[in-house]
Amino acid sequence: MGVWLNKDDCVRDLRKVILCFLIVCMAILVVSDQDFYSLLGVSKTASSRQIRQAFKKLALKLHPDKNPNNPNAHSDFLKINRAYEVLKDEDLRKKYDKYGEKGLADNQEGGQYESWNYYRYDFGIYDDDPEIITLDRREFDAAVNSGELWFVNFYSPGCSHCHDLAPTWRDFAKEVDGLLRIGAVNCGDDRRLCRMKGVNSYPSLFIFRSGMAAVKYHGDRSKESLVSFAMQHVKSTVTELWTGNFVNAIQTAFAAGIGWLITFCSKGGDCLTSQTRLRLSGMLDGLVNVGWMDCATQANLCTSLDITTSTTAYFPPGATLNSKEKGSVLFLNSLDAKEIYLEIMHNLPDFELLSADTLEDRLAHHRWLLFFYFGENGNSTDSELKKLKTLLKNEHIQIGKFDCSSAPAICSDLYVFQPCLAVFKGQGTKEYEIHHGKKILYDILAFAKESVHSHVTTLGPQNFPANHKEPWLVDFFAPWCPPCRALLPELRKASKHLYGQLKFGTLDCTVHEGLCNMVRQSTKNVF
C-alpha cells in the first residue's frame, strides 16, 4: 500500500488540498467472499504471533495426518494453510486487506504444507513463552530502538541447533526477566528482516540497544554463559553506603525524584547477595538507586536508622529516615530479585493527573504523552509503563493522565471516546497525535519518540483542511487495519523530510465515517 506524491506537483498548486486515500476498511474497499481472518478465528487486528498461534492450533487439529478417514481433510487444510501463508506475510496481508483474494492473483502461496510433526514440534518455537517476545519485521525496529536492552535469537524452524538451544533460551529468559528484553525472530517467516540484519547462520544471537551497534554473541550456549554476557551490557551501579557518603547520596537522589533501595547487612538475618543487588540495579536503572550498607562497620549509622538486623527497604523520595517515622518506607521480606522488582514497581508513583482547568495551559508549554481514561475502571497503570518517564527523559516529554469522566466535553472535542494515549507537541490541544498501536512499553516508546519529532496531526471536523491553501497529505485509515497502522511510521518520516512544503494529517474513519465518505465523494483520490 505504498503512496508517494511528487514534491514539485504539490508545491505548484497551493490552492488544492491533496487527499490521499489510504483507507483499508470494509465500508469502502473490496473484500473477499472467503475471509481469511475468520478461517483462522482471529480478528483483523491480530498480531503475527496471534495468527501463528491460531494457525498452529487448527493445524494440529485438522492436519490430514490426523484425519486419514476424512476425504476433505486435504482440501480443508489447504484453506487454512493458504490463509496463514497470506496473513503472515506483511506485503500479501496488505494486498488482501485492500483488495481481497482478487489482489492475490499473482501469489498462490499455501499449496504445500508440512507434516503434522513439524507443526507440533518445529512450528512457532517461542510463541507460547511469555518471557520471549517473537518480533516480526514491523515490530523489530520499534523494539530495538525503544531504549531498552534487547537480546534477540534469530532462528529457523528447520534448524536442529535452534531446537537444541530452545530449552536453554527459555530458562535464560526466565532468569533475566525484567533485566532486559528477550526476543526471537523466525527467519523462516521473516527472511527479509534476517537478511537486513546480516543473519546467515542459525541460531544467531545479538544484543541491541538504541544508539549502539548490534553485538553478536559467540560464546558457549549455556544459560550461565548467556547470563554473564547479558550482564556485561546491563547498566548497573550498586553503591556502598557509609557515614561519609550516606546523607549526600540520599539527598541528591531525593532532589532528583529518585528513591533508594538499600539492603542492610548485619549479623542476624539475610541481606541481598551482591549478584541480586546488581540485577536489581539493572532492572531499576533510572528509576531507583540501589545500595547496601555493612552494619558491622557502620554500626552507629545503622542504629540511628533503627536497623538492628539484616533487612532490605525501599526509601521513596522524601521519606523520613529517622527511627521515629518510617510510615513511607517499604520493608521487603523477599530475597528474590524479580519479586522485589515487582513490588517496588507497584509502589512507584503513578503519572501526574491533569485537571480540566489546567489542561490547555500545561499542554501549551511542554510536550506530553497523555493517557486518557474513563473513571475508576481505567485508572490503574501497568507497572511496566512507569518506565516511560525515565526512557523519555531525553526527549523532554512529560507523562500524564486525564480522566475523561471528569470533563467529557474536553475529550469529546478531541474525539476521544475510549481509553487511549496521545502525544501533544507543545501547542495546546491543537497539535496532537493519537496512538493506534499496542499498549505495550516498546511500542508506546517508539510512537512517542517518532511523533514528537514529526509533523503528523490527528484530524477531525474541527481542523480538517478542506479550505486550506496549503497542500495536505491526509491518510484516511481504520485503526483495526494492520497495513494502515504499518503506514503511520512512514508518514511520520515523510512529514520530516517535507516539512514546510507539505502538511500531513490522519483521519480515523471509524470515528469520522461521515466525513470520510463525504470527502471521498467530492475529492479526487491520489494513489
C-alpha positions as CSV (number, residue, x, y, z in Angstrom):
1,M,0.0,0.0,0.0
2,G,2.7,2.4,-1.0
3,V,2.0,6.0,-1.9
4,W,4.1,9.0,-2.8
5,L,3.4,12.4,-4.1
6,N,5.8,14.4,-6.4
7,K,7.0,17.3,-4.3
8,D,7.0,19.8,-7.2
9,D,3.4,18.9,-8.1
10,C,2.4,19.6,-4.6
11,V,4.1,23.0,-4.4
12,R,2.9,24.0,-7.8
13,D,-0.7,24.3,-6.8
14,L,-1.2,25.6,-3.3
15,R,-4.9,26.1,-3.7
16,K,-5.8,22.4,-3.6
17,V,-6.0,20.1,-0.7
18,I,-4.3,16.9,-1.8
19,L,-6.1,14.0,-0.3
20,C,-4.5,10.6,-0.5
21,F,-7.0,7.8,0.2
22,L,-5.2,5.1,2.2
23,I,-8.3,3.6,3.7
24,V,-8.4,-0.1,4.1
25,C,-11.8,-0.6,5.6
26,M,-14.9,-2.7,5.0
27,A,-17.1,0.2,4.1
28,I,-15.0,1.4,1.2
29,L,-12.8,-1.2,-0.2
30,V,-13.4,-4.6,-1.8
31,V,-13.2,-7.6,0.4
32,S,-13.0,-11.3,-0.2
33,D,-16.1,-13.6,0.0
34,Q,-14.0,-16.0,2.0
35,D,-12.5,-14.2,4.9
36,F,-9.0,-15.5,5.9
37,Y,-9.3,-14.0,9.3
38,S,-12.5,-15.9,10.0
39,L,-10.9,-19.1,8.8
40,L,-8.2,-18.8,11.4
41,G,-10.5,-17.4,14.0
42,V,-8.6,-14.2,14.6
43,S,-9.6,-10.5,14.4
44,K,-8.4,-8.2,11.7
45,T,-6.1,-6.5,14.3
46,A,-4.4,-9.8,15.2
47,S,-0.6,-9.7,15.6
48,S,1.7,-12.1,13.7
49,R,2.1,-14.0,16.9
50,Q,-1.7,-14.4,17.4
51,I,-2.0,-15.5,13.8
52,R,0.7,-18.2,14.2
53,Q,-0.9,-19.4,17.4
54,A,-4.3,-19.7,15.8
55,F,-3.0,-21.5,12.8
56,K,-0.9,-23.9,14.9
57,K,-4.0,-24.8,16.9
58,L,-6.0,-25.5,13.8
59,A,-3.1,-27.3,12.0
60,L,-2.8,-29.8,14.9
61,K,-6.5,-30.5,14.8
62,L,-7.2,-30.5,11.0
63,H,-4.0,-31.9,9.6
64,P,-4.6,-34.8,7.1
65,D,-2.1,-36.9,9.1
66,K,-4.6,-36.8,12.0
67,N,-7.7,-37.2,9.8
68,P,-7.0,-40.2,7.5
69,N,-10.7,-41.1,7.2
70,N,-11.8,-37.6,6.1
71,P,-11.8,-37.3,2.3
72,N,-11.9,-33.5,2.6
73,A,-9.0,-33.2,5.0
74,H,-6.5,-32.2,2.4
75,S,-8.7,-29.5,0.8
76,D,-9.8,-28.2,4.2
77,F,-6.2,-27.9,5.4
78,L,-5.2,-26.1,2.2
79,K,-7.7,-23.4,3.0
80,I,-6.3,-22.6,6.4
81,N,-2.8,-23.0,5.1
82,R,-3.5,-20.5,2.4
83,A,-5.0,-18.1,4.9
84,Y,-1.9,-18.4,7.1
85,E,0.6,-18.0,4.3
86,V,-1.1,-14.8,3.2
87,L,-1.6,-13.2,6.6
88,K,1.9,-14.0,7.9
89,D,3.4,-12.0,5.1
90,E,3.2,-8.2,5.6
91,D,3.0,-7.4,1.9
92,L,0.5,-10.1,1.0
93,R,-1.6,-9.1,4.0
94,K,-1.7,-5.5,2.8
95,K,-2.9,-6.7,-0.6
96,Y,-5.5,-9.0,0.9
97,D,-6.8,-6.3,3.3
98,K,-7.2,-3.9,0.4
99,Y,-8.4,-6.0,-2.5
100,G,-9.4,-9.3,-1.1
101,E,-8.4,-12.5,-2.8
102,K,-8.5,-10.7,-6.2
103,G,-5.4,-8.9,-5.2
104,L,-3.6,-12.2,-4.7
105,A,-3.9,-13.5,-8.3
106,D,-0.2,-13.5,-8.8
107,N,0.5,-15.1,-5.4
108,Q,-0.6,-18.6,-4.9
109,E,1.1,-19.4,-1.6
110,G,-0.3,-22.2,0.6
111,G,-0.4,-25.1,-1.9
112,Q,2.1,-27.1,0.1
113,Y,2.3,-27.9,3.7
114,E,4.5,-29.8,6.2
115,S,3.9,-32.9,8.3
116,W,1.9,-32.9,11.5
117,N,5.1,-33.5,13.5
118,Y,6.5,-30.3,12.0
119,Y,3.6,-28.2,13.3
120,R,3.7,-30.0,16.6
121,Y,7.5,-29.7,17.4
122,D,9.1,-27.2,15.0
123,F,6.5,-24.5,14.3
124,G,6.4,-21.3,16.4
125,I,9.1,-22.4,18.8
126,Y,8.7,-19.5,21.3
127,D,5.1,-18.4,20.7
128,D,3.9,-19.8,24.0
129,D,6.6,-18.4,26.1
130,P,5.5,-15.1,27.8
131,E,9.1,-14.0,28.7
132,I,10.2,-14.2,25.0
133,I,8.7,-11.7,22.5
134,T,8.6,-13.0,18.9
135,L,9.2,-10.0,16.7
136,D,8.2,-9.6,13.1
137,R,9.6,-7.1,10.6
138,R,7.0,-4.5,11.6
139,E,7.8,-4.7,15.3
140,F,11.5,-5.1,15.2
141,D,12.7,-1.6,14.7
142,A,10.3,-0.2,17.3
143,A,11.5,-2.7,19.8
144,V,15.3,-2.3,19.4
145,N,15.1,1.5,19.1
146,S,12.9,1.8,22.2
147,G,15.9,2.5,24.5
148,E,15.5,-0.9,26.3
149,L,18.2,-3.6,26.1
150,W,17.3,-6.5,23.8
151,F,18.9,-9.9,23.4
152,V,17.4,-11.4,20.2
153,N,17.6,-15.0,18.9
154,F,17.4,-15.3,15.1
155,Y,16.4,-18.9,14.3
156,S,15.0,-21.1,11.6
157,P,12.2,-23.7,12.4
158,G,14.1,-26.4,10.5
159,C,17.4,-25.8,12.3
160,S,18.4,-28.6,14.7
161,H,20.8,-26.4,16.7
162,C,17.9,-23.9,17.1
163,H,15.8,-26.6,18.7
164,D,18.7,-27.7,20.9
165,L,19.1,-24.1,22.2
166,A,15.3,-23.6,22.8
167,P,15.1,-25.0,26.3
168,T,18.2,-23.1,27.4
169,W,16.9,-19.9,25.8
170,R,13.6,-20.3,27.7
171,D,15.4,-20.8,31.1
172,F,17.7,-17.9,30.3
173,A,14.7,-15.7,29.5
174,K,13.1,-16.5,32.9
175,E,16.4,-15.9,34.7
176,V,16.8,-12.3,33.3
177,D,13.1,-11.4,33.0
178,G,12.8,-7.7,34.0
179,L,16.5,-7.1,33.5
180,L,16.4,-7.0,29.7
181,R,14.1,-7.9,26.9
182,I,14.4,-11.3,25.3
183,G,13.3,-11.6,21.7
184,A,13.1,-14.1,18.9
185,V,12.8,-13.7,15.1
186,N,11.6,-16.6,13.0
187,C,13.8,-16.3,9.9
188,G,11.6,-18.8,8.1
189,D,8.7,-16.3,8.2
190,D,10.8,-13.1,8.1
191,R,13.6,-13.8,5.7
192,R,13.9,-10.2,4.6
193,L,14.4,-8.9,8.2
194,C,17.1,-11.6,8.8
195,R,18.9,-10.7,5.6
196,M,18.8,-7.0,6.5
197,K,20.4,-7.8,9.9
198,G,23.2,-9.9,8.2
199,V,22.0,-13.2,9.7
200,N,23.3,-16.0,7.6
201,S,23.5,-18.9,10.1
202,Y,21.2,-20.2,12.8
203,P,20.8,-19.6,15.6
204,S,22.4,-16.1,15.7
205,L,22.2,-14.2,18.9
206,F,22.5,-10.4,19.0
207,I,22.4,-7.7,21.7
208,F,20.6,-4.5,20.6
209,R,20.2,-1.1,22.3
210,S,19.3,2.2,20.7
211,G,22.4,4.3,19.9
212,M,24.9,1.4,19.8
213,A,25.9,-1.1,17.2
214,A,24.5,-4.6,17.5
215,V,26.8,-7.1,19.3
216,K,26.8,-10.7,18.2
217,Y,27.2,-13.4,20.8
218,H,29.9,-16.0,20.0
219,G,30.2,-17.8,23.4
220,D,29.1,-21.1,24.8
221,R,25.3,-21.7,24.6
222,S,24.8,-22.4,28.3
223,K,22.5,-20.4,30.5
224,E,25.3,-19.3,32.7
225,S,27.4,-18.0,29.7
226,L,24.4,-16.2,28.3
227,V,23.6,-14.5,31.6
228,S,27.3,-13.5,32.0
229,F,27.3,-12.0,28.5
230,A,24.0,-10.1,29.1
231,M,25.2,-8.7,32.4
232,Q,28.1,-7.1,30.6
233,H,25.6,-4.9,28.7
234,V,23.3,-4.1,31.6
235,K,23.7,-0.7,33.2
236,S,24.0,-1.5,36.9
237,T,25.7,0.5,39.7
238,V,25.4,-0.5,43.3
239,T,26.7,2.0,45.9
240,E,28.2,1.0,49.2
241,L,26.8,3.5,51.7
242,W,28.6,4.6,54.8
243,T,28.9,7.6,57.1
244,G,30.9,9.7,54.6
245,N,28.5,9.5,51.7
246,F,25.1,8.5,53.1
247,V,23.5,11.9,53.6
248,N,24.7,13.4,50.3
249,A,23.7,10.3,48.3
250,I,20.2,10.2,49.7
251,Q,19.6,14.0,49.4
252,T,20.9,14.2,45.8
253,A,18.7,11.3,44.7
254,F,15.6,12.6,46.5
255,A,16.1,16.1,44.9
256,A,16.0,14.4,41.5
257,G,12.8,12.5,42.4
258,I,14.6,9.1,42.7
259,G,14.3,6.8,45.7
260,W,16.8,4.3,47.2
261,L,16.6,0.5,47.6
262,I,19.0,-0.3,50.4
263,T,19.9,-3.7,51.8
264,F,21.4,-3.6,55.3
265,C,23.8,-6.4,56.1
266,S,24.1,-7.3,59.8
267,K,24.9,-10.4,61.8
268,G,21.4,-11.6,62.1
269,G,19.1,-12.3,59.2
270,D,19.8,-12.2,55.5
271,C,20.7,-9.3,53.2
272,L,20.7,-9.4,49.4
273,T,23.6,-11.0,47.7
274,S,25.9,-8.9,45.5
275,Q,24.6,-10.7,42.4
276,T,21.0,-9.9,43.4
277,R,21.9,-6.3,44.1
278,L,23.5,-6.0,40.6
279,R,20.4,-7.4,38.9
280,L,18.1,-5.1,40.8
281,S,20.2,-2.1,39.8
282,G,19.8,-3.1,36.2
283,M,16.1,-3.7,36.5
284,L,15.5,-0.4,38.2
285,D,18.0,1.7,36.2
286,G,16.9,5.3,36.2
287,L,14.0,4.6,38.5
288,V,15.6,3.7,41.8
289,N,19.1,3.8,43.1
290,V,20.4,0.6,44.7
291,G,22.8,0.5,47.6
292,W,24.0,-1.6,50.5
293,M,25.4,-0.9,54.0
294,D,27.6,-3.1,56.2
295,C,26.2,-2.6,59.7
296,A,29.3,-4.3,61.2
297,T,31.4,-1.3,60.2
298,Q,28.6,1.3,60.2
299,A,27.1,0.4,63.5
300,N,26.3,3.9,64.6
301,L,24.6,4.8,61.3
302,C,22.5,1.6,61.3
303,T,21.5,2.3,64.9
304,S,20.4,5.8,64.0
305,L,18.2,4.3,61.3
306,D,16.8,1.8,63.8
307,I,18.3,-1.1,61.8
308,T,19.1,-4.0,64.2
309,T,19.1,-6.9,61.9
310,S,19.7,-7.6,58.2
311,T,16.9,-6.1,56.2
312,T,16.1,-4.5,52.8
313,A,14.0,-1.4,52.4
314,Y,12.8,1.0,49.7
315,F,13.0,4.7,50.7
316,P,10.9,6.7,48.2
317,P,11.8,10.4,47.6
318,G,11.2,12.5,50.6
319,A,11.0,9.5,53.0
320,T,11.8,10.2,56.6
321,L,14.9,8.2,57.6
322,N,14.9,8.6,61.4
323,S,13.7,5.8,63.7
324,K,10.5,7.6,64.8
325,E,8.8,8.0,61.5
326,K,9.0,5.2,58.9
327,G,5.5,5.2,57.5
328,S,6.5,5.8,53.9
329,V,9.4,3.3,53.9
330,L,8.7,-0.1,52.3
331,F,10.3,-3.0,54.0
332,L,10.8,-6.0,51.8
333,N,10.7,-9.6,53.0
334,S,11.8,-11.3,49.8
335,L,15.3,-12.1,48.7
336,D,14.3,-12.7,45.1
337,A,15.2,-10.0,42.6
338,K,12.1,-10.4,40.5
339,E,9.7,-10.3,43.5
340,I,11.4,-7.2,44.9
341,Y,11.4,-5.5,41.5
342,L,7.7,-6.1,41.0
343,E,6.8,-4.8,44.5
344,I,8.9,-1.7,44.0
345,M,7.4,-1.0,40.6
346,H,3.9,-1.4,42.0
347,N,4.8,1.2,44.7
348,L,6.4,3.8,42.4
349,P,4.2,6.9,42.0
350,D,1.6,7.0,39.2
351,F,1.6,9.5,36.4
352,E,0.6,13.1,37.1
353,L,-3.2,13.6,36.9
354,L,-4.0,16.7,34.9
355,S,-7.2,18.7,35.6
356,A,-9.6,20.2,33.2
357,D,-8.8,23.7,34.5
358,T,-5.1,23.5,33.7
359,L,-5.0,21.1,30.8
360,E,-4.8,23.6,28.0
361,D,-2.1,25.6,29.7
362,R,0.0,22.6,30.6
363,L,-0.2,21.2,27.1
364,A,0.8,24.6,25.6
365,H,4.2,24.8,27.4
366,H,5.5,21.2,27.2
367,R,5.5,18.1,25.2
368,W,3.2,15.5,26.8
369,L,2.4,11.8,26.5
370,L,-1.1,11.7,27.9
371,F,-3.2,8.7,28.9
372,F,-6.9,9.2,28.6
373,Y,-9.2,7.0,30.8
374,F,-12.8,7.0,31.9
375,G,-13.5,6.7,35.6
376,E,-12.0,4.2,38.0
377,N,-12.1,1.3,35.6
378,G,-9.2,2.7,33.5
379,N,-7.3,4.4,36.3
380,S,-4.7,1.7,37.0
381,T,-1.4,2.0,35.3
382,D,0.6,-1.0,34.2
383,S,3.7,-1.0,36.3
384,E,6.0,-1.6,33.3
385,L,4.7,1.7,31.8
386,K,6.1,3.6,34.7
387,K,9.5,3.3,33.0
388,L,8.2,5.7,30.3
389,K,9.2,8.7,32.4
390,T,12.9,7.6,32.5
391,L,13.1,6.3,29.0
392,L,11.5,9.5,27.5
393,K,13.5,11.9,29.7
394,N,16.0,12.8,26.9
395,E,13.1,13.6,24.6
396,H,11.8,16.1,27.1
397,I,8.4,14.5,27.1
398,Q,6.3,14.7,30.3
399,I,3.9,11.8,31.2
400,G,0.4,12.4,32.5
401,K,-3.2,11.1,32.8
402,F,-6.6,12.7,32.2
403,D,-9.9,11.4,33.4
404,C,-12.5,11.9,30.6
405,S,-15.3,11.3,33.1
406,S,-14.4,14.4,34.9
407,A,-14.6,16.6,31.8
408,P,-16.5,14.8,29.0
409,A,-16.6,17.9,26.8
410,I,-12.8,18.2,26.6
411,C,-12.5,14.6,25.5
412,S,-15.4,14.9,23.1
413,D,-13.7,17.9,21.4
414,L,-10.6,15.7,21.0
415,Y,-12.8,12.9,19.7
416,V,-11.6,10.6,22.4
417,F,-14.4,8.2,23.3
418,Q,-12.4,5.3,24.7
419,P,-9.2,4.8,26.7
420,C,-6.2,5.8,24.6
421,L,-3.0,7.7,24.7
422,A,-1.8,10.6,22.6
423,V,1.3,12.8,22.1
424,F,0.7,16.6,22.5
425,K,3.5,18.6,20.8
426,G,3.6,21.8,22.9
427,Q,0.8,23.6,21.0
428,G,-2.0,23.0,23.5
429,T,-4.8,20.7,22.2
430,K,-4.4,21.9,18.6
431,E,-1.4,19.8,17.7
432,Y,-1.6,16.1,18.8
433,E,-1.5,12.6,17.5
434,I,-3.4,9.6,18.9
435,H,-1.6,6.3,19.3
436,H,-3.2,3.3,17.5
437,G,-0.6,0.6,18.2
438,K,-0.1,-1.9,21.0
439,K,-0.4,-0.7,24.6
440,I,3.0,-2.2,25.5
441,L,6.1,-0.4,26.6
442,Y,8.3,-0.7,23.5
443,D,5.5,0.2,21.1
444,I,4.5,3.3,23.1
445,L,8.1,4.4,23.3
446,A,8.6,4.2,19.6
447,F,5.4,6.1,18.9
448,A,6.2,8.9,21.4
449,K,9.8,9.4,20.0
450,E,8.6,9.4,16.4
451,S,5.5,11.5,17.0
452,V,7.1,14.3,19.0
453,H,9.6,15.0,16.2
454,S,7.3,14.6,13.3
455,H,4.6,16.8,11.8
456,V,1.6,14.5,11.6
457,T,-1.6,15.8,13.2
458,T,-4.7,13.8,14.2
459,L,-7.6,15.4,12.2
460,G,-11.3,15.8,12.9
461,P,-14.1,18.0,11.6
462,Q,-12.8,20.9,13.7
463,N,-9.4,21.0,12.0
464,F,-9.9,19.2,8.7
465,P,-8.1,21.2,5.9
466,A,-11.0,21.4,3.5
467,N,-10.5,25.1,2.7
468,H,-6.8,25.5,3.4
469,K,-4.5,26.9,0.7
470,E,-1.5,24.7,1.8
471,P,-1.2,21.3,0.3
472,W,-2.0,18.4,2.6
473,L,-1.5,14.7,2.5
474,V,-4.3,13.1,4.5
475,D,-4.3,9.4,5.5
476,F,-7.9,8.2,5.8
477,F,-7.5,5.0,7.8
478,A,-9.1,2.4,10.1
479,P,-7.2,1.5,13.3
480,W,-8.2,-2.1,13.1
481,C,-6.3,-2.4,9.7
482,P,-2.7,-3.7,10.2
483,P,-1.4,-2.2,6.9
484,C,-2.9,1.2,7.9
485,R,-1.0,1.1,11.2
486,A,2.1,0.0,9.5
487,L,2.0,3.1,7.2
488,L,1.9,5.6,10.1
489,P,5.6,5.5,10.9
490,E,6.3,6.1,7.2
491,L,4.0,9.1,7.2
492,R,5.9,10.5,10.2
493,K,9.3,10.1,8.4
494,A,7.9,11.7,5.3
495,S,6.5,14.7,7.3
496,K,10.0,15.5,8.5
497,H,11.5,15.3,5.0
498,L,8.8,17.6,3.5
499,Y,8.3,19.9,6.4
500,G,7.3,23.4,5.2
501,Q,6.2,22.1,1.8
502,L,3.5,19.6,2.6
503,K,1.4,19.1,5.7
504,F,0.4,15.7,7.0
505,G,-2.7,14.5,8.8
506,T,-4.6,11.3,9.7
507,L,-8.3,10.9,9.9
508,D,-9.8,7.9,11.7
509,C,-12.7,6.7,9.5
510,T,-14.2,4.5,12.3
511,V,-14.8,7.8,14.2
512,H,-15.4,10.2,11.4
513,E,-17.2,7.9,8.9
514,G,-19.5,10.6,7.6
515,L,-16.6,13.0,6.9
516,C,-14.6,10.2,5.2
517,N,-17.4,9.3,2.9
518,M,-18.2,13.0,2.1
519,V,-14.6,13.8,1.1
520,R,-14.3,10.6,-0.8
521,Q,-17.3,11.5,-3.0
522,S,-16.2,15.1,-3.6
523,T,-12.4,14.9,-4.0
524,K,-10.1,13.3,-6.5
525,N,-8.3,10.3,-5.0
526,V,-4.5,10.2,-5.4
527,F,-2.9,6.7,-5.1
